[in-house]
Amino acid sequence: MFRGPKYFEVVLCMIIDCHNHIGVDLGLYGRGEFPYAQHAETLARQGEPLGITRWIVFPMVAHLALNFAALRAGRVTAEGAFERVPYAWENRRLMQEVYEFFPALGRVMLPFAMFDAARETALQARELRALREKYRFYGLKTQTTMTESPITHLRNEGGVFLDLAREWDIPLLIHSSVIESDIWAQARDIIDIAADNANVRFCIAHSCRFDRPQLERIAALPNCWFDCSAHGIHCQLARENNPVVAPLSRRFTSDYAQPAKVLWDMARAFPGKLLWGSDSPFYSFIAQTENEQLSLLSSYEQEVEFFMALPEEMRKEIAEHNTLRFLGIEL
């Protein structure tokens, strides 16, 4: 049963943090937002004392094929960008950091390559094939909101990424949203695509913003999982009834004043489907909106504390067994 946020045990299982960003996001930095960067080595040094044993890692969201002057002004365009192919530089830079600069990280980190669902998709596929010849990566990741790159493009030109996932037998981890103004990353669209591609594995990030109908759809699909990345601040948003999370009429029922209890309830309601991930360094987020400063603050320690409050068998399920099934590997 749920023991509450002060309950800890000796770590007896592999703990895989399934959602971590590495590198620098010059769009966030240029707009004065936080966070905007993270080193792979720093992540490992931070997580190891807390009992984390493996990390799925991928680049930050903004890529060199977007115009950073426009990003700083809050616009997204590829015109005038430094590079032509999205994430060609960022993916290679991540692999070098993990496998060459700090080879020990290659034994504990599981890199994913990022992709942009709509821009230069054929060239991205070519770059990914070349990258695959030199480095091992375990999946593909996309965040289509910040790049304004609709996830529905996976049904047309972005289908090359589904083809690669099938060919290499690797999964996709996809950022999700439920607020209607986000036309690029709707959870329902991602799950529709997953339902139509039964031979590709998918993980939908951020607990589908606690949208119970979408979580129930994931539970019904054998090729689909969800992660709880940035769990603490999403629970805060739920307590505040922020439109970023599902409205009460669709929200998963739990006590959002107790983030560990929410994890426990979701793991019980959707067995075999929940993956644990911190979303480091985006367990916190600070930005200036039109009317006020948005300040959502948590920490890696808090994200781990929510997780460690769960019973041992539940921890083993959501941070090892479920994650390895999503990855399709054994460690």
C-alpha positions, 0 to 999 in steps of 0.5 A, a space after each residue: 500500500 501507499 506509505 506516504 512521502 517520508 517512506 524510504 527503503 534500500 534500493 534493491 532494483 534497477 532504477 531507470 529515469 526515462 526522461 532527461 534532456 542534455 545540452 543547451 537550448 538557446 531559445 530558452 536562454 535567449 528569452 531569459 527562461 529557466 532551465 536552459 542547459 544540462 551536462 550528462 556528467 552533472 546528471 549522473 553525479 546528481 542522480 547516483 547518490 539518490 539511487 538512480 542507476 540508468 538514464 534515458 537521455 536526449 538533446 534539448 528541444 531547440 535545434 540549430 535548424 531554427 532561427 535563434 533571433 526569431 526564437 528569442 522574439 517568440 517566433 519559430 522559423 527555419 529561415 536564416 538558421 545556422 543549419 539545414 537539418 534539424 538535430 543533426 548537430 545536437 544528436 551527434 554532440 550528445 552521442 560524443 558526450 556520452 560515448 567519447 568524452 565520458 565513456 563511463 556514461 555510455 554504460 549507464 546512459 541510454 541515448 535517444 535521438 531527437 527528430 523534428 516531425 515536419 522539417 527536412 524529414 528525408 534529410 533527418 532520416 539520412 543523418 540518423 542512418 549515418 549516426 546509427 552506423 557509429 553510435 548506438 541509440 535506443 529510441 527516438 524523441 520529439 517535442 513538437 510544441 516548442 518547434 511548432 512541428 505538428 505530431 500529425 506529420 507522422 502520418 505523412 512526411 514524418 512517417 520516415 521516423 516510424 519506418 526507422 523505428 520499425 526497422 531498428 525495433 526502437 521506440 518513440 518517446 513523445 511530448 504531449 499536451 491536452 490544452 486545445 491551443 496546443 495544436 502540435 502535440 495533442 495526446 489524442 493525436 499521438 495515441 491515434 497514431 500509436 493505434 494505427 502503428 501496432 508494430 511501433 512502441 510509443 511512450 506519451 510523456 507527462 502522464 497525458 497531463 492527467 487526462 483519464 480518457 487518454 490514459 485509458 486509451 493507452 492502457 488498452 494498447 499493447 504498444 503504448 506506455 506513458 511517463 510521469 515526467 515533471 510530476 511535481 510541477 504537474 501536480 501543482 498545476 492540477 491543484 491550481 486547475 491550470 488549463 495546461 492539465 486536464 479539466 476536472 471533468 476529465 482529470 484522473 482522480 487522486 490527491 494532487 496535494 500528495 504527488 507520491 499518492 498520485 503516482 501510486 494511484 496511477 500505477 494501480 489504475 494502469 498496471 504495466 503502463 507507467 514509466 518513471 521519469 524526472 524530465 530533468 532539468 525541466 522538473 522546474 520551469 520559470 518563464 515570463 508570460 504576458 501578465 506575470 512570471 510563471 514559476 514552477 519549482 521542484 528538484 531532482 531530489 523531490 522527483 526521486 522522493 515521490 518515487 521512493 515513497 512507493 512500495 518496492 515492487 511498484 518501484 521495480 515495475 515502473 522504473 525497471 520492468 515497464 521501461 525495459 518492455 518499452 525499450 524492448 531490451 534487457 540490461 
